[in-house]
Each structure stands twice: as structure tokens, then as C-alpha cells.
Amino acid sequence: MELITSRKNKTVQHLRALGRDASARRESGEYLCDGHKLLSEALAAGLAPRCVLWRERPMFALPPGVVQLCASDDVFCHVSPMKDSPGPVFSLELPGPGEKLLPGRAIVLEDVQDPGNVGTVVRTANALGCPNVVLVGACADIYSPKAARATMGAVFRQHIVRVPDAAALDRALKEAGLRLYGAALSESAADVRMAELRCCAVAVGSEGHGLSDGLLAVCDGQVIIPMAPGSESLNAASAAAILLWEAARAEI
């Protein structure tokens, strides 16, 4: 297998763009992942990588037909979005946009811009059997390398729907027959431990601003996570994990 030693190699430039530019991912219909753990998870999910770039040499055998290349340390580090990654990096076909929700409950994120938080929520939703993750507004790109890595492979298995705004979310939830509860720090919010969360959607907003007025307006109710006096808030991923757990308990 030929060793690529030039950063100007077309495949090297293409893979680097996928890892750094959302528009490159959209235009090419591909996204980039990093690490043998994610590669193993992708293969286990039945996905076929379009291209795998190894650091120096292959680490294990891949199915026939997968394009495989090796790169020198310098070139590999130029491509990889992670610092000191052992590799490999690989590209996958970008899934089509999910438009309809699957039957069952959902976790909704609005304007959560940290890719690590978005990826962690996808991972938690998958672990707790939540059929749907809905991303509203300016959420981080779940197919960015950092977000995909934070899912620990759940991005390959989890149904993810992206909608532009609260009105589109409202239509999607009504079509699916799901009530929507918004996590909010308000006097009217019910203690999440007492709320009826069976087969519903629960929304979490950004850490800086919470849920928008527009999204709260389409909610059927509001819930709050009780916290110790003096605590201001939880980060989005932690709040979503608690809500996902309470919703899962409601269906036991």
C-alpha cells in the first residue's frame, strides 16, 4: 500500500476539508470520523466507509472494496481533526435528513452549540432507548468530528431529525402524536419527578439562554430539575441525561 507523503494529495485535501468545514460535508455528502473505535462501531452498524486513511500502516483488516490509504505522520496529523490521534480517519456517506419521527419518545435540543454536548446527548439517548433526537435551530453539526466522536458510535444507530425552528418542531411532534415539555427555570414548571413523561418529547435549550420564547410557546407544559440551593443550572448534556432517565423510568 502506497504511503502518501504530500499534503497536496487530493484525497488528503478532501478528507481534511470534511473534518473542518460543514459546507464541504454537505456538498460532498460525506463526513469524517477519527479512531479505530468509531471505525469498528461503523462496521458493526453495517456502514461501509468510503475511504480509510491509516497512520503509517493498517491496524486491522477491512471488508473488500473499501478504499484504504496510508499516510506519513506529518500528513496524517494534517488531516486528523484530533491531536495526536493514532488513527485511522475515515469518511462515511452523510445520511439523508430525517424528516419524520419514529414512534416513541424524543429528546429535543434547541440551539445547543457545543458539539461535545450534542454528541453526548445522542449517546445517552441511544443508551436509554429513546427513539428520537431532534435538533432545532443552531445546534452543533452532529456530523462534525468532535460531535460524532462524543457519541462513541451512537451516531451510527440513532435516529436524528433536524428542524429549522419551533414551528417546524411543533408540526413534526403533532404528526407523531407527542406532547412536548420544555425544561425551564420558571415558577410554573412542574418537578420533573412528578411529571407524566410517558411517550412524550422533552426539550432542553442552550446553557446561555435556555429555551426560546417561541419554543416554550408550543410546549404543552414545563418541567424543572430540582437542584440544591445556590445551584444555577446544569449543562445541556447533564440536564438531558436526567430528563431521558426520567422519561425511560416512566415507561417501565
C-alpha positions as CSV (number, residue, x, y, z in Angstrom):
1,M,0.0,0.0,0.0
2,E,1.5,3.3,-1.1
3,L,2.5,5.8,1.6
4,I,1.2,9.3,1.0
5,T,3.8,11.9,2.0
6,S,2.4,15.1,0.4
7,R,-0.2,17.4,1.9
8,K,-1.2,18.4,-1.6
9,N,-2.6,14.9,-2.4
10,K,-6.2,15.3,-3.5
11,T,-7.6,12.7,-1.1
12,V,-5.7,14.3,1.8
13,Q,-7.1,17.7,1.0
14,H,-10.6,16.3,0.6
15,L,-10.5,14.4,4.0
16,R,-9.1,17.5,5.7
17,A,-11.9,19.6,4.4
18,L,-14.5,17.1,5.6
19,G,-13.1,17.4,9.1
20,R,-13.1,21.2,9.2
21,D,-15.9,22.5,7.1
22,A,-19.7,21.8,7.3
23,S,-20.2,23.1,3.8
24,A,-17.7,20.6,2.5
25,R,-19.6,17.8,4.2
26,R,-22.9,19.0,2.7
27,E,-21.5,19.5,-0.8
28,S,-19.8,16.1,-0.9
29,G,-22.4,14.1,1.0
30,E,-19.7,12.7,3.3
31,Y,-18.4,13.2,6.8
32,L,-15.2,12.4,8.6
33,C,-14.7,10.2,11.7
34,D,-11.5,9.5,13.7
35,G,-10.3,6.5,15.6
36,H,-10.5,2.7,15.4
37,K,-13.3,2.6,18.0
38,L,-15.6,4.6,15.7
39,L,-14.5,2.6,12.7
40,S,-15.3,-0.7,14.5
41,E,-18.7,0.8,15.5
42,A,-19.5,1.9,12.0
43,L,-18.6,-1.5,10.5
44,A,-20.8,-3.2,13.3
45,A,-23.7,-0.9,12.3
46,G,-23.4,-2.2,8.7
47,L,-21.9,1.0,7.3
48,A,-19.2,0.9,4.6
49,P,-16.5,3.6,4.8
50,R,-15.8,5.3,1.5
51,C,-12.2,5.9,2.4
52,V,-9.9,4.9,5.3
53,L,-6.6,6.7,5.9
54,W,-4.3,4.9,8.2
55,R,-1.4,6.4,10.1
56,E,1.7,4.6,8.7
57,R,0.1,1.2,8.3
58,P,-3.2,-0.6,8.6
59,M,-4.2,-1.7,12.1
60,F,-6.7,-4.4,11.1
61,A,-8.3,-5.9,8.0
62,L,-11.3,-4.3,6.4
63,P,-14.0,-5.7,4.1
64,P,-13.2,-6.0,0.4
65,G,-13.9,-2.9,-1.7
66,V,-13.1,-0.3,1.0
67,V,-10.5,2.2,-0.3
68,Q,-7.5,2.2,2.0
69,L,-4.5,4.6,2.1
70,C,-1.6,5.1,4.4
71,A,-0.1,8.5,5.2
72,S,3.1,9.6,6.9
73,D,2.9,11.0,10.4
74,D,3.1,14.6,9.1
75,V,0.4,14.1,6.5
76,F,-1.9,12.2,8.9
77,C,-1.7,14.9,11.5
78,H,-2.5,17.4,8.9
79,V,-5.7,15.5,8.1
80,S,-6.9,14.4,11.5
81,P,-9.1,16.8,13.5
82,M,-7.8,15.3,16.7
83,K,-4.5,16.0,18.4
84,D,-2.1,13.1,18.3
85,S,-4.7,10.6,17.0
86,P,-3.4,7.1,16.4
87,G,-6.0,6.9,13.6
88,P,-7.4,5.9,11.3
89,V,-9.5,8.7,9.8
90,F,-12.3,7.6,7.5
91,S,-15.2,9.0,5.6
92,L,-18.8,7.9,5.5
93,E,-21.8,8.8,3.4
94,L,-23.8,11.6,5.0
95,P,-27.3,10.3,6.0
96,G,-30.3,12.0,4.4
97,P,-32.1,14.4,6.6
98,G,-34.5,12.7,8.9
99,E,-37.9,14.3,8.4
100,K,-40.3,12.2,10.4
101,L,-40.1,10.9,14.0
102,L,-40.1,7.3,14.8
103,P,-42.8,6.0,17.2
104,G,-42.0,6.7,20.8
105,R,-40.4,9.4,22.9
106,A,-38.0,12.1,21.9
107,I,-35.3,14.4,23.3
108,V,-35.2,17.9,21.7
109,L,-32.2,20.2,21.7
110,E,-32.6,23.8,20.8
111,D,-29.5,26.0,19.8
112,V,-27.1,23.7,21.8
113,Q,-23.9,24.8,20.0
114,D,-21.3,22.7,21.9
115,P,-20.5,19.6,19.7
116,G,-19.4,17.6,22.7
117,N,-22.8,18.2,24.4
118,V,-24.8,17.4,21.3
119,G,-22.8,14.2,20.8
120,T,-23.2,13.2,24.4
121,V,-26.9,13.6,24.3
122,V,-27.1,11.4,21.2
123,R,-25.0,8.8,23.1
124,T,-27.3,9.0,26.1
125,A,-30.5,8.8,24.1
126,N,-29.3,5.7,22.4
127,A,-28.2,4.1,25.7
128,L,-31.6,4.8,27.3
129,G,-33.7,3.6,24.3
130,C,-35.0,7.0,23.2
131,P,-36.1,6.5,19.6
132,N,-35.6,10.2,18.5
133,V,-33.2,13.0,18.9
134,V,-34.5,16.3,17.4
135,L,-32.1,19.2,16.8
136,V,-33.7,22.6,16.5
137,G,-32.2,25.8,15.2
138,A,-28.5,26.5,15.6
139,C,-27.4,23.2,17.2
140,A,-23.9,21.9,16.5
141,D,-23.5,19.7,13.5
142,I,-23.8,16.1,14.8
143,Y,-21.6,15.0,11.8
144,S,-18.6,17.2,12.8
145,P,-15.7,15.0,14.0
146,K,-16.0,16.2,17.6
147,A,-19.7,15.6,17.9
148,A,-19.5,12.3,16.2
149,R,-16.7,11.2,18.4
150,A,-18.6,12.2,21.5
151,T,-21.4,9.8,20.5
152,M,-19.0,6.9,20.8
153,G,-20.7,5.2,17.8
154,A,-24.3,6.0,18.7
155,V,-24.4,8.4,15.8
156,F,-24.4,5.3,13.5
157,R,-27.5,3.9,15.2
158,Q,-29.6,6.8,16.5
159,H,-32.5,8.3,14.6
160,I,-31.8,12.1,14.3
161,V,-34.1,14.7,13.0
162,R,-33.1,18.3,12.3
163,V,-35.8,21.0,12.0
164,P,-35.2,24.8,11.5
165,D,-37.4,26.3,14.1
166,A,-40.1,25.9,16.8
167,A,-43.0,25.9,14.2
168,A,-41.4,23.0,12.3
169,L,-40.8,21.2,15.6
170,D,-44.5,21.7,16.5
171,R,-45.6,20.2,13.2
172,A,-43.3,17.2,13.5
173,L,-44.4,16.4,17.1
174,K,-48.1,16.8,16.3
175,E,-47.7,14.4,13.3
176,A,-46.1,11.9,15.7
177,G,-48.7,12.4,18.4
178,L,-46.2,13.5,21.0
179,R,-46.8,16.1,23.8
180,L,-43.9,18.5,24.4
181,Y,-42.5,19.5,27.7
182,G,-39.8,22.2,28.0
183,A,-37.1,22.2,30.7
184,A,-37.3,25.8,32.2
185,L,-36.5,27.7,35.3
186,S,-40.0,29.1,35.9
187,E,-42.4,29.1,38.7
188,S,-45.0,27.3,36.6
189,A,-42.6,24.4,35.8
190,A,-43.5,21.0,37.4
191,D,-41.0,18.9,39.3
192,V,-39.7,16.5,36.7
193,R,-40.1,13.6,39.2
194,M,-43.8,14.2,39.3
195,A,-44.4,15.0,35.6
196,E,-46.1,12.5,33.3
197,L,-43.3,11.8,30.8
198,R,-44.6,8.6,29.2
199,C,-44.3,8.8,25.4
200,C,-43.6,12.4,25.1
201,A,-40.9,14.8,23.9
202,V,-38.8,16.9,26.3
203,A,-36.8,19.9,25.2
204,V,-33.5,21.4,26.5
205,G,-32.1,24.7,25.5
206,S,-28.7,26.2,25.3
207,E,-26.8,26.8,28.6
208,G,-26.6,30.5,28.0
209,H,-30.2,31.3,27.1
210,G,-32.4,28.2,27.8
211,L,-35.3,27.6,25.5
212,S,-36.6,30.4,23.3
213,D,-39.9,32.0,23.9
214,G,-41.0,30.6,20.5
215,L,-40.3,27.0,21.6
216,L,-41.8,27.5,25.0
217,A,-45.0,28.8,23.3
218,V,-45.5,25.4,21.6
219,C,-44.9,23.4,24.7
220,D,-47.7,21.5,26.4
221,G,-46.1,22.1,29.8
222,Q,-42.8,22.9,31.5
223,V,-40.6,20.8,33.8
224,I,-37.8,21.7,36.2
225,I,-35.0,19.6,37.6
226,P,-34.7,20.2,41.4
227,M,-31.3,21.4,42.5
228,A,-29.6,22.3,45.7
229,P,-29.9,25.9,46.9
230,G,-27.3,28.1,45.3
231,S,-27.0,26.0,42.1
232,E,-27.8,27.9,39.0
233,S,-28.1,25.3,36.3
234,L,-26.8,22.1,34.7
235,N,-25.1,21.9,31.3
236,A,-27.3,20.8,28.5
237,A,-25.9,17.3,28.3
238,S,-26.4,16.7,32.1
239,A,-29.9,18.1,32.0
240,A,-30.8,16.0,29.0
241,A,-29.5,12.8,30.7
242,I,-31.7,13.3,33.7
243,L,-34.7,14.0,31.6
244,L,-34.0,11.0,29.4
245,W,-33.7,8.8,32.5
246,E,-37.0,10.1,34.0
247,A,-38.7,9.5,30.7
248,A,-37.3,6.0,30.4
249,R,-38.5,5.3,34.0
250,A,-42.0,6.4,33.2
251,E,-42.3,3.6,30.6
252,I,-41.1,0.8,32.9
